[in-house]
Each structure stands twice: as structure tokens, then as C-alpha cells.
């Protein structure tokens, strides 16, 4: 499987998990909501670090960390301003493009 295909699989898992929890997030205590988001972002970080290392991307750990931080900001913004983006594909596409920007040579 290609790097890009594996990356979209990781992102799709993240978005679908958060999309499933989104309706309940409004009534969750802030600490519980943040724990859920952190847990999913840790999965993304670990998965992307392993994926990048497997595909011999230089500085895989650093790239995975920066990608995860950037994804976190985009996800938090989507929760606040565009929750429908979790189900209509826009968030998945945006995160995929964002992550690819970190690993593709300029």
C-alpha cells in the first residue's frame, strides 16, 4: 500500500471516531472531551510515525508530531465552526492534504 493510501486510512479512522462521538461531545464535560480528542490524536501520532518510518520519510517522528499538532488545530476549529465537515468529507480531505504537505518534498 502506498504512503498516501495508508495515511488516508489513518485519517479516516480518526475522523470517523470523532464523528461518532461528536453528537455526545456537547454534553460531555470538557475534560472528558479533551481526553477523547487527545487519545485519538495520540493514535494518529503513533500510527503516522510508524507509517512514515516504514516509508523511510526523513525525521519520521518529528514529521508525525508536527502533523498531529496541525491536525489538532484543524479538528478543534471544525468542531467549533463546521461540525458537518466530519460527515461530508471536507475534514478528511483537509487533514489528508495538510499531512501530505508535511511529507512531500518542496
Buried (B, 14 or more C-beta within 10 A) or exposed (E): EEBBEBBBEBBBBBBEBBBEBBEEBEEEEEEEBEEBBEEBBEBBBEBBBBBBBEBEBEEBBEBBBBBBEBBBEBBEEBBEEEBEBBBEEBBBBBBBEBBBEBBEEE
